[in-house]
Amino acid sequence: MSVEISARRRREVIDALRRGTVPRSGLDVLAVGLDGFAAAIDAELDTATDGGAVFKAVRGEYGAGKTFFTRWLAERAKRRGLAVAEVQISETETPLHRLETVYRRVVENLTTEEFAPSALRPVLDSWIFTLEEDVLAGGGVTENDADALDAAVGELMERRLGDIGRNAPTFAAAIRGYRAASAAGEAATAEGLAAWLGGQPNVAAGVRRTAGVKGELDHYTALGFLQGLLTVLRDCGHPGLLVVLDEVETLQRMRSDVRDKALNALRQLIDEIDGGRFPGLYLVITGTPAFFDGVQGAQRLPPLAQRLSTDFTTDPRFDNPRAVQLRLPGFAAEGLRELGGRVRDLFVADLPDRRRVVDAVDDSYIRLLAEAVTGHLGGKVGIAPRVFLKKLVGDVLDRVELHPDFDPRRDYKLTLRAGELTDIERNAAGMAVASVDDIELELP
């Protein structure tokens, strides 16, 4: 296995696959079929790292691996020092047309290589520490002169907040208040101002008064706050921010007025990125082809459709990974078998009797299991990976390791239950409820 991965991350990957979920880390080892995207993606990450901005749309049918792709991208971003936030778009929890809510979700899910979500307070503290280090490095002030150091840090902070103050004065004011509260040991005030900086509603009025800020974040000031966040991240060593807006196809199911506002908000974000407003931002959206091509999706707003337009009429082998849209082709049978082999090798990496497990779950058995899962799902290889890996780890590899006399060819028969499948998988397996007459009711 060419990709190095720690024992802890191996366990995390295997545990996630056992649950049937996409792992949060260690995805390079599972990245079958993504080699063609790597060079273009890395170049775009370099653009964001160097102060540019990037927008990317990822399209694929359900089960094509959009979540896997974006988390693979997130790992590559973190290795370059970028912060990352993954946000799921939904009508009730995160409506795209309310950018203040989108910003709040970005902060709630903000993560870095060092800090789990939400990483906002560690980032703010790291930024203030960086200001102090920069002042001390200048040589004009010593750390023993607390008053002079405090004044010098304040002056440097004002210079760094210059652009933020022009675009989002309340963001700058809240940061000043946060620093003052932290320095004074007023933990509750500092926590409240950090929450307000993160777009949280209902922060106590008394806390806001200490920083001289009023009201709540709204749609129009959210973009200014995003600019402020990017500035703070950059100053404390994170050269950019990757934001993933997942499942934008849910816009198609919203009321027409809400959908139109959301599509226009997306168009606005793209234009602001193109206009250079967000240096260091790498924005990714994911959706199904129906969203990008259908009349209830991006095509409903011609200016947005024009910005997303990409030619997919050629053979997928000749797709351009530098284009604004990427097409994920999904898994072929050979790719599924290769993925199974990688997972098996990952599973046995720390086992003292790995040879026994590999012999029992050899490449020929992995092929048989992949064919069986695909067959149960109507031959649709593209939606098989999740179920296949869940069965391979939880039903086969675990049992072979735990029970030396367990032979998967003899002692295991693949079964799929409706309760363990997603709606898409149930449809493929022929388990979907065809009509209301098929619903069983318990009557007294």
N, C-alpha and C positions, 0 to 999 in steps of 0.2 A: 504494500500500500504506500503510494508515493507521498501522501499528505500526512504530516505529523499532527497528532492530536493527543492531548493529555488523557490520562486515565479518567480524571473527573469528567471531562467533556465526553469521553466515550460512553460513560455511564449515563450522562444526561441525554445523549442522542438515543441510546438504546431504550431508556425509560420512556422517552417521548414516543418512539415508534411502537413500543408495547401498548401505549395508551391510544395509539392511532392519531397522534397529532404531529405537526411539523416541529422538529427540534428548533430551539432558539440559538444554538451554536453548533460548531463542528460540521457545518453543512458542506464544506469543500469536499469532504470525503464522499458525500452522497450526490455530488453535482454531476450526474450523468447527462450528457447531451448539452451542457452549457458552455463548452469550450469555445464555440463560435461567437459567444457574446462577450467573453472575458476581456479581450483587448479593447473593444470599444467602450465597455463599461469602465474599465480602469482609466482610460483616457478622459472620460467624463468626470470621474471622481477626481482626477488630477486638476481638471478645470475648476471644480468647486473648491478644491484645496487651495488653488492659486488665486481665489477671489472672484472667480466667475460664477455663473449660475446656470443650472441645467434643468430642463423639463423633459420627462420621459413618460410615455404611455405604454403599458404592458397589456397585451390582449391575449386571451386564451379562453377556451371553453372551460366549463366546470370540470375540475380534475386535471387540467393541463399543467398545474404546478405553479400558479401565479404566486401563492403565498410562499412556497419554497423559494422561488426565484427572488422575491423581494427580501427574504431573510438571508439568502446567500449574498445578495447585494449589500445588505446591512452589515454583514460580517466583514466584507471587503472595505466598506466605508470606515468601520471602527478601527481597522488596522491602520488606516491613514490618519486616525485621530479625530474623525468626524463624530459628532453626536448623531443619534438616530431616534426617530419617533415613528411608530406605526399606528395609524388611526383607521378604524373601520367606519365607513360612512353608513349612516342609517337615518331614516326619517325622524325617529323619535330621539335617539341618543346623540347623534352627530349629524345634523342636517347641513349639507354643504353650503347652503345659501346663508347660513349664520356663521360668518367667519370668526366671530368671537368664541363660538363654541368649538370650532375647529382648532383655533389657537389653544384653548383650554385643554383640549384632548392631546394636542401636541406636547404641551408641558407635562401633563399627567403621565404620558408615556415616554418622556424624554429619558434617554439612557446613553451611557458612554461605555467605553471599555472598562472603566473602573467602577462606575456607579450604576445601580439598578434604578428603574423608574420609581418615583420621579427624581431626576437628578438635578432639579433646579437649585435647591438650596446648596448642595455641594458645589455646583457651578458658581453660584453667587459668592460663596465663601472663598472659592479658589480665585475668583476674579479680584476680590479685595486683597487677598494675600499677594497676588501678582503685582498689584499696584504698590503695595508696601515694599516688595522686593525691588521693583523698578526704582522707587525713590531712594532706597538704601544703596542701590548699585550706582546711583548718580554721585554719591559721595558728599553731597551737601548737608546731609542729616545723618545722625547716628541713631541707632535703635534705643539708646539710653535716654534720649531727649524725646519723651513721649509727646509733649505738646507740639514741638516742631515737626515731628514725624506725622502726627495727625493732621496738621495744617498742610504739610506738603502732599500727603496722600489725597486730601480734599481738593487741592489745586489740580493735581494730576487727574483725579476722577472727573473734575469739571471739563478738562480738556478732552478726555476720552468720551465724555457724554455730550460733547458739542453737537454732533450730528443727530444723536438720539433726541436731544432736547428740542431741536428744531422740528423733528418729525413726530415725536411722541413725548411731549413735555411731561406728562403725568408719569410715564415709565421712568424717566430720569429722576423725577421728584421722589418716586417710591424707592428707587435704588439708594438715593441719598438718605432717606429715612431708614431704610434697612441697615445701611452701614452704621448710622448713628445709634440705632437700637441695639445692634450687635455689639458695638464697642461699649455701650453702657450696661450690657448684661441684661437688657430687657427682652427676654426670650419670647414672651407672648406677643409683644409688639413686632419683633423681627419675624416671627412665624406668620403673623397676620399680614404683614406687608409682602412677604414672599408669596403668600397665597394670592394676594391681589395682583402681584406681578405675573402670576401664573394664570390670571383671568378668572379666578374663582369668584363666584357671586357671594353676596351676603357677608362680606368682611365688615367687622364692627366699625361703626362710624368714628368712634374714638381712636381706633388704630389708624384709620385713614387721615384723620385730622393731624396726627403727629407728623405726617409727611406732607401735609397740605394738598392732598388729593381728594377728589370728590367723585361720587357716582360709581358706575360699573363700566367695565369694558363693553364697547359696542362694536358693531360690524365695521365701522369706519376707522376706529382706532386700532383694531386688531392687527392690521398690516403694519402699523407703526410699532406695535409691541413686538411683532416678529422681527422687524429690523433691529430693535433693541436687543432682543435675545441673540441674534446673530453676532452683534457687536461684542456682547459680553462673552459669548463662546469663543470668539476669535481672540480676544484679549487674554483669555486664560488657557490658551493652548489648543483649542479645538477649532481648526481652520474652517469648519463648515458644519452644515446640518442636513442630514438626509431625512426627508419627510415622505412617508408612504401613505397615500390615501387609498385604502383598499376597498374593493367592492363598490365602485362608483356606479355599477350597473343597477344598483338599488334605486337610483334616481328615476328609472323607467316606471317604477311602481308607485311613484308619488303623485299627488294631485298636480294638474297641469301648471297651475300658477307657481307652486313650490318648485316643480321641476325646472321651469323656465328661469326662476331666480338662481337655482343651483347651477345650471348650465352657464348662466352669465357670470356667476362668481368664479367658476372654473376658467372661463375665458379671461376674466380680469386677472386672475393669478398668473396665467401664461403671459399675458401682456406685461405685467409688472416684472416678471422674471426677464423677459426679453428687453425690457427697458433699463435693466441694471439696478433695480431697487433693492434686490436681495443678494448681495455678494456672499458667496459661500453656500447658497441654498441649492440642494439637489432635490427637486420635487418629482415624485413618481406617483402615477395613478394606475390602478389595475381595473380591468373590466372585461366583459365578454365581447365577442364580435358584434353581438346584437346591440350593445350600447354604442359602439363606435360607428356602426353602419346603419342602424335602424332608425326609423322615423320618430320613435319615442326617446331616442338617445341624443347623441351629439349632432346628428343631422337636423335636429329640430332647431338648432341655432346655427345658421350658415357660417357666421364668423368663426365659431368654435370648430365646426367641421373642417373649415379651410385650414385652420392651424394644426389640426390632427391628421390631415389627409396624408396617407401613405399608400403606395402601390403594392398590393399583395396579389397581383394577377399572375406573377411568375412562380416557378417552382420554389417551394420554401427553402431549398438548398441555396438559392441565390438571394435570399433576403439581405437587406442592408442593416446591420446592427447599429449603425450610426443614425438611422432615421428616427423621427420623433416617436413612431410606434414600433414596438417589438412584437413579433408574433411567436408565441410559444407553441410549438407543434405537438406537444404531448409525447407520451412514451410510445415507442414501438416495442415489439416483443423482445428483441435483442437487448434493448435498453433496460427493460424490466429484469431480465436475467442478470445483466451486469450489475444492476443495483442490488439485487438479492445477494450476489457474491460479495459485494463490498460490505453489506451489512453483516453477513456471516463472518467475514474476516475481522470486522470491528468487534463483534460479539466475543470472538474467541481470543482476542489479542492478549488478555490478562489471565487466561485459563491455564492451569498447570497441565491439563489433559486435552489441550486444544486439538490434537491430532484425532482423538476419538470423535469429537464433535464434527470436525471437518469431514471425516470419513462417512459419518452418518448423514450429514447434510451436505453432500457433495454437489458439484455443478449440475449433474444430471437430475438430482432430486429437486434442486432449486428450479430447474426448467419445468419439471412436472408440476410443482406447486404453482408456479406462475401461470402455466397453461390451465390448471384447474380453477384458479381464482378468476382468470379472464373468462373462462367458459361460463362460470356461474354468473358473471356480469354481462352476459350476452355478447361475449367476444370483444368488448370495448376495452382495449388495452389502456387507453388514455386515462380512464378513471380507476384503474386497478391498483396503482401503487400503494395507496393508503391501506387498503384492506390486505393486500399481499404482504406488506411489511409487518402489519399488525399480527397476521397469522404466522408469518415466518418467525418472528421474535417470540411472541407470547405462547403460541400453540406448539411450535416445533423446537426451536433452539433452546428455550428454557427447559422443556421436558427432556431433551437429550442430555443437557448438562446435569439436571437434577436426578435423572433416573438412568443409570448405566445400561439397563436392559430395555430401554425404550427404543424401538425402531420405527421411525416415522412412516416408512413404507408399509409396515405391517400393522402398526398400532394407531395410526392416525388417519382419519377420514375428514376431509374438509367439509365444514358445514357453515352456512351463512344464515344468520337470523336477522329479521327485519329491524330489530331494536338496535343492532350494532352498525347499521348502515345509514348513510345520509340519504336524503330524498333522491338525489341523482343516482346513487348506487342502488337504491331500492327499485327505481324505475328500470334501470338496466337489468336488474335481476328478476324483473317481472313480479315484484312483490308490492308494487304501488296499489293503493286503493283505487279501483277503477270507477266506482260511483258510490253514492251515499248508501246504496243497497248493500254494499260490501262491508259496511261498518257494523261491527257487532255491538249491540247495546245490552247492558245488564238491566233488565226490567224486573220490578217487584212481582 
